[in-house]
């Protein structure tokens, strides 16, 4: 545990200080809330600049630390102006610097952007980039909820929201975020069916983003976006799905063709009933068909001849044949007499 700060010592003294009379002891409920409130305010004022991070920067420095700091200042003075190039550091607009003096975090939080001062030999600083960083999640072989093996890869965008937590709370925030992204991808996709993996990519990406952001918040990392790049299926499964889709399309095409034939037959039936009511309507239909054929510039035109026009001729020819068969010819009569 870190040693208590002087403010905390004073708070304890105020809480346990003597001088509480009998009347005050008889009413503990009136004094205890006020003392507890004072204690809470003093502690929060010491940890507020670092957003709850427990550090030892407010502790008193030991003799060794004071001696090392004095020697560092003396070296800086003796080597002036050459020490200026070592003591003054510059960080860009998109960077912040976390400074440690003798292993303890310096007061004031992260420095930057601009110029800041460090003492040689006793101060260490760690620059942190605040720009958005993207990385590819390696392809992961995932077993979906319906027991189908798929290979999925994704891309993650993140940035540093708190430089102090990114340096103090985790050893390597970039490597940790990459490993966590790969694990989260497998865990999220393992709870989905294959159809959901192919059709609900945005929902899966949002779920991954929320899970990663919640897990990396103690590290000072803000996950801004997660995108599923590709979902690779096995070759055999692709062929099976293609065959299934083709069979479904053919079935739908046959159903549509059958429905079209049924509708067209009904229309033709209604048209035939209308045309049969008027014999001249059929002749007009023939003329319209000839007009449409002649518009296409065809060299051969087939003209359908209605059977109603040939009916009188067929009837007369049939009657003539019947009469001829009933009346014998002169040659036949002569042969019959000669035979007798």
Secondary structure as a PSIPRED ss2 file (coil, helix, strand):
# PSIPRED VFORMAT (PSIPRED V4.0)

   1 X C   1.000  0.000  0.000
   2 X C   1.000  0.000  0.000
   3 X C   1.000  0.000  0.000
   4 X C   1.000  0.000  0.000
   5 X C   1.000  0.000  0.000
   6 X H   0.000  1.000  0.000
   7 X H   0.000  1.000  0.000
   8 X H   0.000  1.000  0.000
   9 X H   0.000  1.000  0.000
  10 X H   0.000  1.000  0.000
  11 X H   0.000  1.000  0.000
  12 X H   0.000  1.000  0.000
  13 X H   0.000  1.000  0.000
  14 X H   0.000  1.000  0.000
  15 X H   0.000  1.000  0.000
  16 X H   0.000  1.000  0.000
  17 X C   1.000  0.000  0.000
  18 X C   1.000  0.000  0.000
  19 X C   1.000  0.000  0.000
  20 X C   1.000  0.000  0.000
  21 X C   1.000  0.000  0.000
  22 X H   0.000  1.000  0.000
  23 X H   0.000  1.000  0.000
  24 X H   0.000  1.000  0.000
  25 X H   0.000  1.000  0.000
  26 X C   1.000  0.000  0.000
  27 X C   1.000  0.000  0.000
  28 X H   0.000  1.000  0.000
  29 X H   0.000  1.000  0.000
  30 X H   0.000  1.000  0.000
  31 X H   0.000  1.000  0.000
  32 X H   0.000  1.000  0.000
  33 X H   0.000  1.000  0.000
  34 X H   0.000  1.000  0.000
  35 X H   0.000  1.000  0.000
  36 X H   0.000  1.000  0.000
  37 X H   0.000  1.000  0.000
  38 X H   0.000  1.000  0.000
  39 X H   0.000  1.000  0.000
  40 X H   0.000  1.000  0.000
  41 X H   0.000  1.000  0.000
  42 X H   0.000  1.000  0.000
  43 X H   0.000  1.000  0.000
  44 X H   0.000  1.000  0.000
  45 X H   0.000  1.000  0.000
  46 X H   0.000  1.000  0.000
  47 X H   0.000  1.000  0.000
  48 X H   0.000  1.000  0.000
  49 X H   0.000  1.000  0.000
  50 X H   0.000  1.000  0.000
  51 X C   1.000  0.000  0.000
  52 X C   1.000  0.000  0.000
  53 X C   1.000  0.000  0.000
  54 X C   1.000  0.000  0.000
  55 X C   1.000  0.000  0.000
  56 X C   1.000  0.000  0.000
  57 X C   1.000  0.000  0.000
  58 X C   1.000  0.000  0.000
  59 X C   1.000  0.000  0.000
  60 X C   1.000  0.000  0.000
  61 X C   1.000  0.000  0.000
  62 X C   1.000  0.000  0.000
  63 X H   0.000  1.000  0.000
  64 X H   0.000  1.000  0.000
  65 X H   0.000  1.000  0.000
  66 X H   0.000  1.000  0.000
  67 X H   0.000  1.000  0.000
  68 X H   0.000  1.000  0.000
  69 X H   0.000  1.000  0.000
  70 X H   0.000  1.000  0.000
  71 X H   0.000  1.000  0.000
  72 X H   0.000  1.000  0.000
  73 X H   0.000  1.000  0.000
  74 X H   0.000  1.000  0.000
  75 X H   0.000  1.000  0.000
  76 X H   0.000  1.000  0.000
  77 X H   0.000  1.000  0.000
  78 X H   0.000  1.000  0.000
  79 X C   1.000  0.000  0.000
  80 X C   1.000  0.000  0.000
  81 X C   1.000  0.000  0.000
  82 X C   1.000  0.000  0.000
  83 X C   1.000  0.000  0.000
  84 X H   0.000  1.000  0.000
  85 X H   0.000  1.000  0.000
  86 X H   0.000  1.000  0.000
  87 X H   0.000  1.000  0.000
  88 X E   0.000  0.000  1.000
  89 X E   0.000  0.000  1.000
  90 X E   0.000  0.000  1.000
  91 X E   0.000  0.000  1.000
  92 X C   1.000  0.000  0.000
  93 X C   1.000  0.000  0.000
  94 X C   1.000  0.000  0.000
  95 X E   0.000  0.000  1.000
  96 X E   0.000  0.000  1.000
  97 X E   0.000  0.000  1.000
  98 X E   0.000  0.000  1.000
  99 X E   0.000  0.000  1.000
 100 X E   0.000  0.000  1.000
 101 X E   0.000  0.000  1.000
 102 X C   1.000  0.000  0.000
 103 X C   1.000  0.000  0.000
 104 X E   0.000  0.000  1.000
 105 X E   0.000  0.000  1.000
 106 X C   1.000  0.000  0.000
 107 X C   1.000  0.000  0.000
 108 X C   1.000  0.000  0.000
 109 X C   1.000  0.000  0.000
 110 X C   1.000  0.000  0.000
 111 X E   0.000  0.000  1.000
 112 X C   1.000  0.000  0.000
 113 X C   1.000  0.000  0.000
 114 X E   0.000  0.000  1.000
 115 X E   0.000  0.000  1.000
 116 X E   0.000  0.000  1.000
 117 X E   0.000  0.000  1.000
 118 X C   1.000  0.000  0.000
 119 X C   1.000  0.000  0.000
 120 X C   1.000  0.000  0.000
 121 X C   1.000  0.000  0.000
 122 X C   1.000  0.000  0.000
 123 X E   0.000  0.000  1.000
 124 X E   0.000  0.000  1.000
 125 X E   0.000  0.000  1.000
 126 X E   0.000  0.000  1.000
 127 X E   0.000  0.000  1.000
 128 X E   0.000  0.000  1.000
 129 X E   0.000  0.000  1.000
 130 X C   1.000  0.000  0.000
 131 X C   1.000  0.000  0.000
 132 X C   1.000  0.000  0.000
 133 X E   0.000  0.000  1.000
 134 X E   0.000  0.000  1.000
 135 X E   0.000  0.000  1.000
 136 X E   0.000  0.000  1.000
 137 X E   0.000  0.000  1.000
 138 X E   0.000  0.000  1.000
 139 X E   0.000  0.000  1.000
 140 X E   0.000  0.000  1.000
 141 X E   0.000  0.000  1.000
 142 X E   0.000  0.000  1.000
 143 X E   0.000  0.000  1.000
 144 X C   1.000  0.000  0.000
 145 X C   1.000  0.000  0.000
 146 X C   1.000  0.000  0.000
 147 X C   1.000  0.000  0.000
 148 X C   1.000  0.000  0.000
 149 X E   0.000  0.000  1.000
 150 X E   0.000  0.000  1.000
 151 X E   0.000  0.000  1.000
 152 X E   0.000  0.000  1.000
 153 X E   0.000  0.000  1.000
 154 X E   0.000  0.000  1.000
 155 X E   0.000  0.000  1.000
 156 X E   0.000  0.000  1.000
 157 X E   0.000  0.000  1.000
 158 X E   0.000  0.000  1.000
 159 X E   0.000  0.000  1.000
 160 X E   0.000  0.000  1.000
 161 X C   1.000  0.000  0.000
 162 X C   1.000  0.000  0.000
 163 X H   0.000  1.000  0.000
 164 X H   0.000  1.000  0.000
 165 X H   0.000  1.000  0.000
 166 X H   0.000  1.000  0.000
 167 X H   0.000  1.000  0.000
 168 X H   0.000  1.000  0.000
 169 X C   1.000  0.000  0.000
 170 X C   1.000  0.000  0.000
 171 X C   1.000  0.000  0.000
 172 X C   1.000  0.000  0.000
 173 X H   0.000  1.000  0.000
 174 X H   0.000  1.000  0.000
 175 X H   0.000  1.000  0.000
 176 X H   0.000  1.000  0.000
 177 X H   0.000  1.000  0.000
 178 X H   0.000  1.000  0.000
 179 X H   0.000  1.000  0.000
 180 X H   0.000  1.000  0.000
 181 X H   0.000  1.000  0.000
 182 X H   0.000  1.000  0.000
 183 X H   0.000  1.000  0.000
 184 X H   0.000  1.000  0.000
 185 X H   0.000  1.000  0.000
 186 X H   0.000  1.000  0.000
 187 X H   0.000  1.000  0.000
 188 X H   0.000  1.000  0.000
 189 X H   0.000  1.000  0.000
 190 X C   1.000  0.000  0.000
 191 X C   1.000  0.000  0.000
 192 X C   1.000  0.000  0.000
 193 X C   1.000  0.000  0.000
 194 X H   0.000  1.000  0.000
 195 X H   0.000  1.000  0.000
 196 X H   0.000  1.000  0.000
 197 X H   0.000  1.000  0.000
 198 X H   0.000  1.000  0.000
 199 X H   0.000  1.000  0.000
 200 X C   1.000  0.000  0.000
 201 X H   0.000  1.000  0.000
 202 X H   0.000  1.000  0.000
 203 X H   0.000  1.000  0.000
 204 X H   0.000  1.000  0.000
 205 X H   0.000  1.000  0.000
 206 X H   0.000  1.000  0.000
 207 X H   0.000  1.000  0.000
 208 X H   0.000  1.000  0.000
 209 X H   0.000  1.000  0.000
 210 X H   0.000  1.000  0.000
 211 X H   0.000  1.000  0.000
 212 X H   0.000  1.000  0.000
 213 X H   0.000  1.000  0.000
 214 X H   0.000  1.000  0.000
 215 X H   0.000  1.000  0.000
 216 X H   0.000  1.000  0.000
 217 X H   0.000  1.000  0.000
 218 X H   0.000  1.000  0.000
 219 X H   0.000  1.000  0.000
 220 X C   1.000  0.000  0.000
 221 X E   0.000  0.000  1.000
 222 X E   0.000  0.000  1.000
 223 X E   0.000  0.000  1.000
 224 X E   0.000  0.000  1.000
 225 X E   0.000  0.000  1.000
 226 X E   0.000  0.000  1.000
 227 X E   0.000  0.000  1.000
 228 X E   0.000  0.000  1.000
 229 X E   0.000  0.000  1.000
 230 X E   0.000  0.000  1.000
 231 X E   0.000  0.000  1.000
 232 X E   0.000  0.000  1.000
 233 X E   0.000  0.000  1.000
 234 X C   1.000  0.000  0.000
 235 X H   0.000  1.000  0.000
 236 X H   0.000  1.000  0.000
 237 X H   0.000  1.000  0.000
 238 X H   0.000  1.000  0.000
 239 X H   0.000  1.000  0.000
 240 X H   0.000  1.000  0.000
 241 X H   0.000  1.000  0.000
 242 X H   0.000  1.000  0.000
 243 X H   0.000  1.000  0.000
 244 X H   0.000  1.000  0.000
 245 X H   0.000  1.000  0.000
 246 X H   0.000  1.000  0.000
 247 X H   0.000  1.000  0.000
 248 X H   0.000  1.000  0.000
 249 X H   0.000  1.000  0.000
 250 X H   0.000  1.000  0.000
 251 X H   0.000  1.000  0.000
 252 X H   0.000  1.000  0.000
 253 X H   0.000  1.000  0.000
 254 X H   0.000  1.000  0.000
 255 X H   0.000  1.000  0.000
 256 X H   0.000  1.000  0.000
 257 X H   0.000  1.000  0.000
 258 X H   0.000  1.000  0.000
 259 X H   0.000  1.000  0.000
 260 X H   0.000  1.000  0.000
 261 X H   0.000  1.000  0.000
 262 X H   0.000  1.000  0.000
 263 X H   0.000  1.000  0.000
 264 X H   0.000  1.000  0.000
 265 X H   0.000  1.000  0.000
 266 X H   0.000  1.000  0.000
 267 X H   0.000  1.000  0.000
 268 X H   0.000  1.000  0.000
 269 X H   0.000  1.000  0.000
 270 X H   0.000  1.000  0.000
 271 X H   0.000  1.000  0.000
 272 X H   0.000  1.000  0.000
 273 X H   0.000  1.000  0.000
 274 X H   0.000  1.000  0.000
 275 X H   0.000  1.000  0.000
 276 X H   0.000  1.000  0.000
 277 X C   1.000  0.000  0.000
 278 X C   1.000  0.000  0.000
 279 X H   0.000  1.000  0.000
 280 X H   0.000  1.000  0.000
 281 X H   0.000  1.000  0.000
 282 X H   0.000  1.000  0.000
 283 X H   0.000  1.000  0.000
 284 X H   0.000  1.000  0.000
 285 X H   0.000  1.000  0.000
 286 X H   0.000  1.000  0.000
 287 X H   0.000  1.000  0.000
 288 X H   0.000  1.000  0.000
 289 X H   0.000  1.000  0.000
 290 X H   0.000  1.000  0.000
 291 X H   0.000  1.000  0.000
 292 X H   0.000  1.000  0.000
 293 X H   0.000  1.000  0.000
 294 X H   0.000  1.000  0.000
 295 X C   1.000  0.000  0.000
 296 X C   1.000  0.000  0.000
 297 X C   1.000  0.000  0.000
 298 X C   1.000  0.000  0.000
 299 X C   1.000  0.000  0.000
 300 X C   1.000  0.000  0.000
 301 X C   1.000  0.000  0.000
 302 X C   1.000  0.000  0.000
 303 X C   1.000  0.000  0.000
 304 X C   1.000  0.000  0.000
 305 X C   1.000  0.000  0.000
 306 X C   1.000  0.000  0.000
 307 X H   0.000  1.000  0.000
 308 X H   0.000  1.000  0.000
 309 X H   0.000  1.000  0.000
 310 X H   0.000  1.000  0.000
 311 X H   0.000  1.000  0.000
 312 X H   0.000  1.000  0.000
 313 X H   0.000  1.000  0.000
 314 X H   0.000  1.000  0.000
 315 X H   0.000  1.000  0.000
 316 X H   0.000  1.000  0.000
 317 X H   0.000  1.000  0.000
 318 X H   0.000  1.000  0.000
 319 X H   0.000  1.000  0.000
 320 X H   0.000  1.000  0.000
 321 X H   0.000  1.000  0.000
 322 X H   0.000  1.000  0.000
 323 X H   0.000  1.000  0.000
 324 X H   0.000  1.000  0.000
 325 X H   0.000  1.000  0.000
 326 X H   0.000  1.000  0.000
 327 X C   1.000  0.000  0.000
 328 X C   1.000  0.000  0.000
 329 X C   1.000  0.000  0.000
 330 X H   0.000  1.000  0.000
 331 X H   0.000  1.000  0.000
 332 X H   0.000  1.000  0.000
 333 X H   0.000  1.000  0.000
 334 X H   0.000  1.000  0.000
 335 X H   0.000  1.000  0.000
 336 X H   0.000  1.000  0.000
 337 X H   0.000  1.000  0.000
 338 X H   0.000  1.000  0.000
 339 X H   0.000  1.000  0.000
 340 X C   1.000  0.000  0.000
